[in-house]
């Protein structure tokens, strides 16, 4: 089971060995911590929800309740979900505990009320995926459809996507969209992506969180 938890308070302690030990004690085998920190301070962030400052992801074969108890010590109002995982673009491997050299954007998606869940999911996973990859400068793309809501908060979130961009993408639109300095191509990619996002409601009503990404084997 993959569990994703969004926190809304300070996140540096999540990178400390003590936190990893607590998570490991719950039976989790892997941990990922994404933090909105100084490294990504210039990046864009927005959303209708309470601002997210850190995201904890853990893989476990056990009841997630003890894991959530650990995370709640850092944020009592954490929002958490169990998710499926798809990796259309597998992120690069890095040394255990090292920061991935990337702007790791996390988007928390909400399904339009008028769109049936099955249709929304198919449109996101089957149609939009290639459009997103073709129109952006990403080198890592991970989709996480929500399977179950593990907390009362965050029940409006239907999916979570993580996209890895070059660090230059924080200030350079050509780096973000992979358009190689061609203004016409930049506009084409931007328009194509926005039109595709609008089809399944991702052009608005989502939370975008820029982060630094760390992974640990427990």
Secondary structure, DSSP 4 states (H G I P E B T S, - for coil): -EEEEEE-S--GGGGSHHHHHHHHHTT--EEEEEE--GGGTTS--B-SSSPP-EEEEEE-SS-THHHHHHHHTT-TT-EEEEE--EEEEPPPP--TTPBPSSEEEEEEE---TTS-HHHHHHIIIIIIHHHHHHHS-EEEEEEEEEEEE-SSTTTT--EEEEEEE-GGGGT-HHHHHT-TT-HHHHHHHHHHHHHHHHHTTTTSS-EEEEEEEEEEE-
